[in-house]
């Protein structure tokens, strides 16, 4: 595996791991009957909003890997 490909895999793995940790409580929140529908809607919107930067970073860093290099 070339260093460039290895770096892409590392970045995408890191972003996927962070996204997984952020969305980890989601199944328990949805399965809980005590959570009101407005609360669930707000929580889902927050998770979606938090996910946007990570998806954007994954796309940007995959397309332009020179953005990740140290100065």
N, C-alpha and C positions, 0 to 999 in steps of 0.2 A: 504494500500500500504506500503510495507516495505521501510525502509530508503534507502536501496541500489537501489531499483527500482525508488524511488522518485528522487534520485540523478541523475540516468541515464536520466530520463525524463527532469530534469532541464538542464543538460548539452546539450542534443540534442536540446532542445527548444532554449537555448541561441545561439548555433551554427546556427540553422535554422534561427533565427531572424537576426543574423549578415549577413548571406548569403543573406537573403531577402533584407536587406537594401543595400547591395553591388550591387545586380542585379536589384534594383527597377527602375532605369532609362532605362533599356533595352527595354521595349515595346515602349517608346517614341522615342528612337534612331532608332529602326527598322522601325517604321511607318513614319519617316521623310524622304521625298523624296530628301531633300537637302543634306543628308549625302551620301558621295561617298562610293562606295563599298570597296575601300582599307581602308578607315577610319572605316567602320563597321567591317571589318575583324580584324583590330587591337583592336578595343574595345571588340569584342567577345573573342579574345585571352587573353586580360588582365583580363576579368571577369572569364574566365576559369582558368587562372593561380592563381588568387586570391582565387578561390573556393577550390583549391587542399588542402591547409593546413587545412581548416575547415573540409573537408570530412575526411582527415587523422586523425585529432584530434577526431572527432566523433567516428570513428572506433576504434582507440586506447583506448579512454576513456571508450567505451562500453565494449571492450574485457578485458581491464586491469584497473579497476576502482581505484586500489591502486596508480596509477600514479597521481591521483588528490588530494590525501591526503596531508595535510600540514605536514611539518617535525617537 
